[in-house]
C-alpha cells in the first residue's frame, strides 16, 4: 500500500501522526510505522485534478490540509 499525503509545514512524518487519523486508529504500532515509511508527500495546485473516477489507482489519499471538491461524472 502506498499512501499519498500532504503534510502541513512543520508536521513530522511519523507514526504518531497517522495514529490520529480515524481509519488508521485501530492498527498496531508496527503497522503505523509501515504506513508512515511508505507515505509519499504530494502538493497539488488549486484547480488540479488529483484522481479521476474509474481511473485505476494504487494509492490511498489523505487530505491533511486544504480542501478538495469531489465531482461524479
N, C-alpha and C positions, 0 to 999 in steps of 0.2 A: 504494500500500500504506500502510495506517495501522497502526502498532504501538502497542498499549496496554501500558503497563508501570507499575510502581510502583517508585520509587527509594527506597532506604533513606535515612534522614536524613543529609544532608551529601554524598550521592553526586552527582557532577556529571553532567549530562545532555550528554554529548559522544560523539564517535565512538569514543574510546578505550574507553569502557565497552562499547559494542556489539561492538567488535572482540574482546572477551574471551568472547563468547557463542559456543559451539561452532558452531551452524548458520550464523552470520554471519562466522565467522573467515576464510573464503576470499574475501570480496568486496573490491572495491577501496576505497581510502580515500574516493574520491568517493561511492561507494555508501553507505559507512558514515556519511558526513556527511548524506546524504539521509535515511537511516533515523533518525538522531538528530534531525534537524529535524522529522520527521513524527511523532515519538513523542508520545503523549498519556499523561499521568500519571493513574492512577486508584488510588483506595484503596477497598477493599471491607470491609465489616463481617464479622465472624465469622458464619458461617452463611448468608451471602447467596449467591444464585445468580449466577454471572458470565455463563455461557452455557449454553444447553440443547442437547441432542442434536438434530440435524437442523434447528436454527434457522439461517436464513441469517445470514451474517456477512461484514463487510468488514474484519475485524480479525485480527491475529496477536497473541496474548497472550504476554507474557513474565512469568513469575513470578520476581521478583527477590528478594523477601524474604517469608518466611512459608511457608505450605503450602496446597495445595488437595486436596480429595478429589474423585475423578472417579467418577461412577456412570453406568452404562449402563442404560437402560430396556428 
